[in-house]
Amino acid sequence: MSFDVDNLIDRLLSVGLSGGVALTKCVPEQEIISLLGTARQIFLSQPPLIEIEPPVKVCGDLHGQYADLLRLYNRCGFST
């Protein structure tokens, strides 16, 4: 199954907005499984250590708190 990553991001960012769909309803299970399979293939194709350019922002474990993740993105900015 192929999917539109930009559309997925838009749906995830709309969670909780007025009239938005709940997080548990905005992404079908099969789409999550497909996304995880694709991510796994990408991770396995890369070396275990990659070099990245600064600046880098590091965040601790959010323990599944999606609202906290959105708050961090809004405060610190989204990656480009």
ABEGO torsion letter per residue (X at the ends): XBBBAAAAAAAAAABGBBGBBBAAAABBAAAAAAAAAAAAAAAAABBABBBBBOBBBBBBBAGGBAAAAAAAAAAAEBBX
